[in-house]
């Protein structure tokens, strides 16, 4: 699992914490701190480390996955429940 780059969240900002987190992770990838194939911590682990709710970390991860790029390659394939 990759070490998450230092993330500083500004709780007084009007920018939602999930957006700030997604921006920080994106910047970490752009700066080389996160490389393709690196695994991020679970949403629970990251939420605990940053003292935020799991909803914040899940929303940030969802945003990054929606954008595609290296984040989408690390996402698990959707399960097929059709039988």
Secondary structure, 3 states (H helix, E strand, C coil): CCCCCCCCCCCCCCCCHHHHHHHHHHHHHHCCCCCCCCCCCCHHHHHHHHCCCHHHHHHHHHHHHHHCCHHHHHCCCCCCCCC
